[in-house]
Amino acid sequence: MRKLVLFMHVSLDGFASDASSGLGWISYDGELQQYADAIVATVGSPVYGRVTYELMAGYWPKELENPNADERSKAHAQWVDKATKFVFSRTMKKADWNNTIVINDNIAEEINKLKQQPGKDLVIFGSPGLAHSFMELDLIDEYQLTLNPVLLGGGKPIYQNIKSKTNLKLIKATPLKSGVVGLHYSRR
């Protein structure tokens, strides 16, 4: 059975983006890239909310055609282009990007059906709004967070409207030289 995993970069004070929805505060270097690549290698299907999907769909297909893209970017662009992508949105009805399935209703039922299918895990990349909805519905099986050594003081919170306690078990903590700590938790 596949798991639904949330992979998100987080500030020390719990934000997934700064007040202007920016991500420039993430301590992205070669070591964090390798850490993220190892997580991506476990992914069967990316899961996005509409906003993150639109950002990804506007960027990765262009990287396929970019003669200046580095090998890592080209490889990721090829992978994400071929992967079956799931977009959860109340407003989006169709998607133009290869192999994208839009799901509008019955979120819990649809996720549970996807979990029953064979293959690698389903991973929510970013998408804090979608993560909030999935946390409210108690659908997330594992959390893969990169805790960044920065206090933003505001922005889009990673945790919002949590109505009940969820006990987690630390699977692994990976400190990086930049001060980022990779945290991997599963549900108890």
N, C-alpha and C positions, 0 to 999 in steps of 0.2 A: 504494500500500500504506500502510495506517495504521501509526503507531508506537505503542508503549506508553511513556508518559511518566510519571515520578514527580514530583509536585508536592508539596513538603513544606516547612514552616517548620522551621528547625534552629537550635539554639543554637550558639555558637562552639565549644563543647566537644562537639558532635556528638549532642545529644539532641533528640528530636522531641516530648517532653513532660517536665514536671518529675516529681519523685518521687511526687506525688499524681495523676499523669496530667493535670495542669492545663496550660493554654495561655495563662495570663494574662501570661506573660513576653514574648509576641510583641509587637513594636513596631508594632501595627496602627494606622495613621492613614489619612487620605485618599489619600496618595501610594501607600502599600502596597496599598490597596484598588484603585486604578487599575491597578497592576502586576498584581495577581491577576486582575482583570477581563479584562485583555488575554490572560492565559493561558487563562482559562475560555472565551474566544471561539474558541480553537483546538480545543476539546473536542467530540468527537462523542458519546462515552459516558463517564460517570464509572465508575470501577472502585473497589470498596471491599472491605475485609475486613469480617467480621461486626460487630465492635465499632463501627467508624466508620459502617457502614451503619445500625446501630441508632440512633446519635446523630443522623445526618442524617434518617432516617425519622421520628424523634421531634420534629424541629424544623421542617424546611422545609414539610411539608404544613400545619402550623399557621400558618405565615407567609402562606399563601394566603388564609386566613380572617381574619387579624389586621388590623383597621381602622387600627391605629397603626403598621403596618409602613411603612418609607420606600420610595420608588419603586425603589431599587436592590435592596432585599431582596425586594420583590414580584416584580420582573423575574427575579431569580435563582430564586426559589421556583417561578415558572411554568416557567422553562427546565428546572430539575432534575426537576420533576414530569413533564414531557413527554419528557425524554431517556430513552433505553434505558440502564438502569443494570445493571451486572454486579457480583454479590457472590460472592466466593470464600470458601467456608466448608466445613469438614469436618462441622460439626454442624447448620447451618441447612438445612432442607429446602425451605422455601417462604418467599416474601416477600409482604407485603400491600400494599406501596407500588407505585403505578402503574408499569408498564413495567420491572419488575425481574426479572432472570433470575439464578437461583442456580446456581452451578457448584460441584460437590463433588469431582469427580475429574478426572484427566487434565489437570491445570492447563496444562502446557506445550503440549499438543496443542490445547486449547481457545483459549488465547491466540493461538497461531499461526493458527488458523482465523479468529479475530476480526480479526487484522491483515490478512488477505487480503481482507476485505470492503471495499467502497468507503466513503468518508466521512472525516470528521475523526478526529483521533487519539483513542486510548483514554488516559485519564489517571487514575492512582491519586491520589486526594485523601487525604493523610495516610496512615492505615492502616499504621503502621510494621511491625506483624507481617506483614502481607501483603507489604510491600516487602521484608522480609527473605527471605521465601520466594521471591519473584520474582527477587531478586538471586542467591540460591543456584542457581536454575534458569537464570540468565543470560538473562532475558526482557526486561529494561528497555532501551529504546533511547535514551532521553534522560532527563536529570535537570534539573528546574526547581526550584531550591532558593532559599529566602530565608534567608540567613545573618543571624541576629539578634545584635546586640551585647550578649550576655549569656552568662555562664558559669553553668551550672546546678549543676554538681558531681554530678549524678545524675539519674536518670529513665529514660525509655525511649530507648535508643540508636537512631540512624537506621541505623547499620551494625553488623551482627552476623552471625557465622558465614560471613563471606566466605572462600571456599576458594581462589579463584584471582584473579590480577591481571586487572583490566579497565582498559584504557587509554581515557581520555576526552579529548575535544577541547573546549576552551572555545569556545562559540558567541558568548556575550555576557555581560558583567558590567555590572550596572546599579546604581550606588550611589544610595541614597535619602537624603534629608536627615536622616532619623531614625537613620542609621547602619546600617540594613539594607542588605545587598548582594544583589541578585537575581543568581543564577548559573545559567546555562543551558549544559549540557554534552551532547554527543552521544557515542556510542561511536565509537571509531576503527575 
